[in-house]
């Protein structure tokens, strides 16, 4: 039982590192800006007034939720 949980934690950690490198690396070199669309999706609400700023990224949250659901489904499918 703990062996399976350990595998899942290692895989999740590696996936987090890879995603982090994809997000940080190109921003430092300035050569690739593939995530400009993220945060500007439909249902990403931005309200800016004189002394008030609200950003509610509902569309981006839906995309992240779908991607994580697919990833966890595949982990569950291949680990068991």
C-alpha positions as CSV (number, residue, x, y, z in Angstrom):
1,X,0.0,0.0,0.0
2,X,2.7,2.5,1.0
3,X,4.7,1.5,-2.1
4,X,1.9,2.7,-4.4
5,X,1.5,5.9,-2.5
6,X,5.2,6.5,-2.8
7,X,5.1,6.0,-6.5
8,X,2.3,8.5,-6.8
9,X,4.1,11.1,-4.8
10,X,7.3,10.7,-6.8
11,X,5.4,11.0,-10.1
12,X,3.4,14.0,-8.9
13,X,6.6,15.7,-7.8
14,X,8.3,15.1,-11.1
15,X,5.3,16.4,-13.0
16,X,5.3,19.5,-10.8
17,X,9.0,20.1,-11.5
18,X,8.5,19.7,-15.3
19,X,5.5,22.1,-15.3
20,X,7.5,24.6,-13.2
21,X,10.4,24.4,-15.6
22,X,8.1,24.9,-18.6
23,X,6.6,28.0,-16.9
24,X,9.8,29.6,-15.6
25,X,12.4,28.6,-18.3
26,X,11.1,30.3,-21.4
27,X,10.2,33.5,-19.5
28,X,13.9,34.0,-18.6
29,X,15.1,33.7,-22.2
30,X,12.2,35.6,-23.7
31,X,12.1,33.3,-26.7
32,X,8.8,31.6,-26.1
33,X,5.6,33.0,-24.7
34,X,3.2,30.1,-25.1
35,X,1.2,30.9,-22.0
36,X,0.1,34.4,-22.9
37,X,-3.5,33.1,-23.4
38,X,-3.6,31.8,-19.9
39,X,-5.5,34.2,-17.6
40,X,-7.2,35.8,-20.6
41,X,-9.7,33.0,-21.2
42,X,-13.5,33.5,-21.4
43,X,-14.9,33.5,-17.8
44,X,-11.7,35.1,-16.4
45,X,-13.3,38.1,-14.8
46,X,-11.3,41.3,-14.4
47,X,-12.9,44.3,-12.7
48,X,-10.8,47.4,-12.2
49,X,-12.0,50.6,-10.7
50,X,-10.3,53.5,-9.1
51,X,-9.4,52.0,-5.7
52,X,-10.4,48.4,-6.4
53,X,-9.1,45.5,-8.5
54,X,-10.7,42.1,-8.7
55,X,-9.5,39.2,-10.8
56,X,-11.5,36.0,-10.7
57,X,-9.9,33.3,-13.0
58,X,-12.9,31.0,-13.4
59,X,-12.0,30.0,-17.0
60,X,-8.4,29.2,-16.2
61,X,-9.5,27.2,-13.1
62,X,-11.8,25.1,-15.3
63,X,-8.9,24.4,-17.7
64,X,-6.6,23.4,-14.8
65,X,-9.3,21.2,-13.3
66,X,-9.8,19.4,-16.5
67,X,-6.1,18.8,-17.0
68,X,-5.6,17.6,-13.5
69,X,-8.6,15.3,-13.8
70,X,-7.1,13.7,-16.9
71,X,-3.7,13.4,-15.3
72,X,-5.1,11.7,-12.2
73,X,-7.2,9.4,-14.3
74,X,-4.2,8.3,-16.2
75,X,-2.2,7.8,-13.0
76,X,-5.0,5.7,-11.6
77,X,-5.3,3.7,-14.8
78,X,-1.6,2.8,-15.1
79,X,-0.7,2.4,-11.5
80,X,-3.3,-0.1,-10.6
